[in-house]
């Protein structure tokens, strides 16, 4: 549940910040008449995300076990790719997000028509589609629908509340630190999803080594125990792990988190640059 809360919180806050930046910019620019098109774009993005979730949930039904496992494994790998891209995209563009979105909004207003709705739909839809895909893999791994969705819903609600407080100036968050902490945790979550996807592909007989067990601690970490459930829900930990699953977990998490930490490391500032206000790197609408 925590992993899904984290996904909902991070993706929800990104999407909410996008919307709040666009709205604040249009209001300050005297273009309040364009606000309806922003909300139309947001509605389109939400509808596309829900449709994606429905297709993923109901589409594979009726297929053979091997086919379902193959689809699940493939989509788990795709979800890890999307999440990894999102983490590094945010690490690279967090400081310039406001200026970039305002530039797109300017161009959309000049272009007229439904260009502004398209800007909002693409910006928010990217987060929504990633969330739908990741939640589907988490739901499939947990074997339950209620807990993953409840965790994600709580994360989205928290993100919406934070975004509103930031927009009104009631709360100031160092978003660089926020995205660093959540990014590091999500890398570990993504490593677990990748490992689970590898197991699915092994059960589909696409990858070998289903019976090549690296370790089996089922007697110590029972899947039905509270700590077994916690490890499964947060890191997709399997008490009975194959060598290929373990290699995938470490082969992904170690290099990715190393590169992530290096990229997010604060830049050394020269005396001339040190005069920049401390809050300048924060994303505020």
Residue pairs with C-beta under 8 A, 6 or more apart in sequence:
1 147
1 148
1 150
1 151
1 233
2 151
2 230
2 233
2 234
3 138
3 151
3 189
3 192
3 233
3 234
3 235
3 236
4 135
4 138
4 147
4 148
4 149
4 150
4 151
4 152
4 155
4 233
5 151
5 152
5 154
5 155
5 158
6 155
6 182
6 185
6 186
6 189
7 131
7 134
7 135
7 138
7 152
7 155
7 186
7 189
8 131
8 151
8 152
8 153
8 154
8 155
8 156
8 158
8 159
9 155
9 156
9 158
9 159
9 182
10 155
10 159
10 179
10 182
10 183
10 186
11 86
11 127
11 128
11 130
11 131
11 156
11 159
12 127
12 131
12 155
12 156
12 158
12 159
12 160
12 163
13 159
13 162
13 163
13 178
14 90
14 127
15 45
15 123
15 124
15 127
15 128
15 159
16 159
16 160
16 162
16 163
16 164
17 97
17 163
17 166
17 175
17 283
17 285
18 97
18 101
18 120
18 123
18 124
18 127
19 38
19 42
19 120
19 124
19 163
20 163
20 164
20 166
20 167
20 285
21 97
21 98
21 101
21 102
21 283
21 285
22 38
22 101
22 105
22 116
22 119
22 120
22 123
23 35
23 38
23 285
24 167
24 285
25 101
25 102
25 105
25 285
26 32
26 34
26 35
26 38
26 105
26 109
27 35
29 109
31 109
34 109
34 116
37 114
37 116
37 117
37 120
38 116
38 117
38 120
39 120
40 114
40 117
40 120
41 116
41 117
41 118
41 119
41 120
41 121
41 122
41 124
42 120
42 121
42 124
44 117
44 121
44 125
45 120
45 121
45 122
45 123
45 124
45 125
45 128
46 124
46 128
48 121
48 125
48 128
48 129
49 125
49 128
49 129
49 131
49 132
50 132
52 128
52 129
52 132
52 133
53 132
53 135
53 136
56 75
56 132
56 133
56 136
57 136
57 139
60 67
60 68
60 71
60 72
63 71
65 203
66 203
66 204
66 205
67 204
69 200
69 201
69 203
69 204
70 200
70 201
70 204
70 206
72 137
72 140
72 197
72 200
73 197
73 198
73 199
73 200
73 201
73 203
73 204
73 206
74 197
74 201
75 133
75 136
75 137
75 197
76 137
76 193
76 194
76 196
76 197
76 200
77 194
77 197
78 133
79 130
79 133
79 134
79 136
79 137
79 190
79 193
79 197
80 190
80 193
80 194
80 197
80 252
82 129
82 130
82 133
82 134
83 130
83 134
83 186
83 189
83 190
83 193
84 187
84 190
84 256
86 126
86 127
86 130
87 183
87 186
87 187
87 260
88 259
88 260
88 263
90 179
90 183
91 179
91 180
91 183
91 260
91 263
91 264
92 263
93 100
94 175
94 176
94 179
94 281
94 283
95 176
95 281
95 283
97 283
98 283
98 284
98 285
101 119
101 123
104 119
104 123
105 116
105 119
107 115
108 115
108 116
108 118
108 119
109 115
109 116
131 152
134 193
135 148
135 149
135 152
137 193
137 196
137 197
138 148
138 193
139 145
139 148
139 149
141 193
141 196
141 232
141 236
142 148
142 232
142 233
147 233
162 171
162 173
165 171
166 172
166 173
166 284
166 285
167 285
172 279
172 282
172 284
173 282
174 282
175 282
175 283
176 264
176 281
176 282
179 264
180 264
183 260
183 264
184 257
184 260
184 261
187 253
187 256
187 257
187 260
188 235
188 253
188 257
189 234
189 235
189 236
190 252
190 256
191 235
191 248
191 249
191 250
191 252
191 253
191 256
192 234
192 235
192 236
192 237
192 249
193 236
194 248
194 249
194 252
195 236
195 238
195 241
195 245
195 246
195 248
195 249
196 236
196 238
196 245
198 207
198 242
198 244
198 245
198 248
199 238
199 242
199 245
201 207
202 208
202 209
202 210
202 242
202 244
202 245
203 210
207 244
208 244
209 242
209 243
209 244
210 242
211 242
212 242
212 243
212 244
213 240
213 241
213 242
213 243
214 241
214 242
214 243
214 245
214 246
215 240
215 241
215 246
216 239
216 240
216 241
217 239
217 240
218 239
218 240
220 239
221 227
221 228
221 231
221 237
221 239
222 228
222 239
223 229
223 232
223 239
228 239
231 237
232 238
238 245
269 276
